[in-house]
Amino acid sequence: MSRRAWMDLGTEVFLRAVDRLDDAQLSGPSALPGWTRRHVIAHVHGNAEALRRLLSWAATGVEQRMYAGPRQRAEEIESASALPARTLRTLVAQSAHDLADDMDRLPEQAWNALVVTARGRTVPAAEIVWMRTREVTVHAVDLANGVGFADLPEEVNAALIADALDTHAKGGEAAAGLAAWLTGRNAQPPALGPWL
């Protein structure tokens, strides 16, 4: 399965999970501390729009960052999370569709263009597909509505593990504890900070 197929499947899983929630359940807690399901949905919508900005940058060469800064991201999430349920559902589905369309139209050579992620990493535009896959799959689980990691393809879980390990391995003291646990030298996993 290609990374694009992972993204499309993850998007379908996420949107189905949203559709299974009634309007009252949208305001219920997610698996993320301090966020309702509305916040998760608003974030996934905002992420699609932010990644569309990176695709535009790759296509045109005109710099467009995902967000002007952390404040913009937070404000967009709060604003969208307060929208009427029907509007929020429409937005998250439409932005996912628009992102996929933008990817379909991106010229082949533009996938090699360098863009900068919200975390400040410079990556080729081809990385955007994985960035979106990571968002929709992990946040489908975060909706706390019956989707678990066991519902994702094995190769997606393997890629998520590799991505999380890469991030945590650069984290100083946690890296040593993680190495000890993963190599069977310690029975308890180390305390890890947030990854995504």
N, C-alpha and C positions, 0 to 999 in steps of 0.2 A: 504494500500500500504506500502510495506517495505521501509526502508531507502535505500536499494540497488536499489529498483525500482524507488525511487525518483532520485537517482544519474543517473541511466540509462536514465530516461526521461529527466532530466536536460541536460545531455550530448547531447541527440538527439535534444533538443530545441536549444542549443547553436550551434551545428554543422549545423543545418538547417539555422539558422540566418546567419552564416558565408557564407554558400552556396548561399544565396540570394543576397549577396553583389558582385558587379562586381569588377574587379581588381582596378579600379580607386577609388571606394567607400571605399576600404580597407584603403586608406590613408586619408580618411575624419575623422573629429573629432568624438570621442566617447562621452559618457556622463560623462567621468572622466576628470577633468581639466588637460590639458597638455598631454593627451594621445590620439593618433589616434586609430582607430579600430585595426590597425596592432599591437599596443602596447597591447591592450586587448587580442587579439588572441595569441600573443607571451607569454603573462603572463599565460594564461590558459594552453598553451602547457608546459611551464616551471613548472607550478604547478603540472601537471600530472607526470612529471619526478621527481619532488621533493617528491611527495607522494609515488612514486614507491620506492624511497630510504628508506622511512619509512617502507614500506611493507617488503623490504629486511631485514631491521633491525629486524622487528618482526619475520620473518621466520628463520633467522640465529643467532640472538643474537649478531651480530657484529654491533656496533653502526654506523649508517649512518644518519647524520642530513639532513634535507631538503635542507639547503644551508649552505655553510661555513660561510656566513654572509650576511648582507644586500647588500653589494657591488656585491657579486656574483649574487644575484637575479636581481639587476638592470642591470648589464652588460649582463646577459642572455636575458633579455627582450629587451634591445636596439639592441643586435646582431640579435636576431631572427626577430625583427620587420623590419629589413632592408633586409630580404631575399626576393627573387622573390615571387610574389603572389602564384604561383603554389606550390612552395616549402613550404611556410608557411601554406597553406591549408593542404598539405599532412602531415606535421609535427603535426599539432594540432589534426587531425583525427587519425593518427597512435599512438600518445602518449595516447590518450583517449582509444583506443582499447587495447594497451599494459597494461595500468593501470587496465582495467577491467579484462584482462587475469590474471594478477598478483593476483588480488583479488580472482578470481575463483580458483587459485591454492594454495592459502594460507591455510595451515593446520588449522583445527578448533581451536586447542589450542593456535595458534599464535595470534589469534584475541585478546587474553587477555594480550599479551606482552605489556610492557610499552615503549612508544616512546616519543620524545620531539618535539613539534611543532616549527615552525619558530618564534612564539611569546614566546617560552620558557616554554610553559605549558607541563606538563607530563600527557599523556593520554593513555588509552588502544588503541591498534591498531584498534579496532572496530570504534573508532571515525574518522578514516580516511575516511570512507564512507560519513559521514556528512560533513567533511571538503571539500570534492570534490563536494558534492551536492551544498553546499553554493557557491563555486566558479563558477560552470557552470551556476547556475540559476541567480545569481546576475549579473554576467558578460554577460549573454545573454541579459539582460535588458540594460547593459552599452554599448552594441554595437549600441544602438540607431537606430535600424533597424526594428521596428515594434513589438518587444517583450516587453510586460509590465508585471508587477507583477500579473495582472489579468489573464494572460495566464498560470500561474503556478497553480498547485493543491493547494487547500485551506490549506491542512495540511503542505505543504512545506512553504507557507507564514506564517502560525502560528509558525512553527519552526524557521523561519528567524526572526520573531518578538521576540520570546523568546530569541534567541541568541543575537540579538542586544540589547534588554532590559538588559540582564544580563551584557553585556559589559558596557553599558552606566550607569547602576545602580551603578557600581563601580567607576564612574567618578566624585565623589565629588559634586561640586555645580550643575552640570547638573542633577544629580540624584534627587535632591529636586524638581527642576523645572519639570522634567519628571513625578515624582510622582504626583505633583499638577495638571498637565495637564491630565494625564491618569485617575485620579480619578474625573475629572470634576471640579476641584477647580480653574482652570486657563483656560481661553479660548484660550490662545496662547501656542503652543508648545515651549519648550526651544530651544535655539541654541545648536546643538549637533555637536561634532567633527566627524571625519571619524570613521567608524566602521570596515570596511573591506578594 
